[in-house]
Amino acid sequence: MKKHLVRFFIILTLLVALLLPAAASAAVVVVRGGYRYHGHIYRYHHHHRYYNHRVWVVATPGRLGYYRYW
């Protein structure tokens, strides 16, 4: 009886470990309000990077306005 319980818990632990996503997964998940990446939520995605802050830089003569990310 004891051997069956031990075997059952080992199998159950392996199944749970395989079904849960890895915490350090690099998968990007789009969530409400931003992107989840490496366990953190970022609000903005720009040029293949993720940022939490964005501000509009006003246009100057000879240069268009643009967003600055950090």
N, C-alpha and C positions, 0 to 999 in steps of 0.2 A: 504493500500500500504506500509506504514512504517513498519507494523508488518511483512509483507512478506520479506522485505529487511533484517530486523534484523534476522529473522529465517534463511534466506538464508546464511548470513554471519556466523552465529553460526555453521550451518552445514558444510559450506566450511572450517571454521577453524578446526573443528573436523576431517574432512577428511584429511586435510594437516598434522595435528599432528599425525594421525595414519599411514600415508604413509611414512613420513620421519623417518629415523632411529634415535634412541636416540643418542645424542652427547656423553653421558657417557657410551655407549655400550661397553661391554668387548669383543665383537666379534673381532676376528683377521681377517684382510683382507690382502691378499697378493697383494701388489702394486709394481709397477716398482721400483726396487732399494731397496726393503725391505718389512717390515710388518707394517701395520697400527694397533695400539693397544692403546685403550683409547685416541684416538685423536692424538697420536704421531706416527711418522714413525721411526722405528728402522731398522738398516741394517742387524743385525744378530739375529738368534734365537739359543739358546744353553741351554740344560738342563731345558727346560720349562720356560726360561726367555728371555728377549729381551734386546739387547745391541746395542750401536752405534759404539763401537770401538773394534778392534781385532788386536792383534799383535802376531807374531810367536816367541815363546821362543825357542832358539836354544838348541839342545840336549846336555846334559852333560854326562860324563861317568856314565853308570848305569841308565840313565834316557832318555826316548825318548823325542823328541821335542813335543811341544803342543801349542795350541792357548790360549792366555789369553784374556779374555773379560772384558770390563768395560763400 
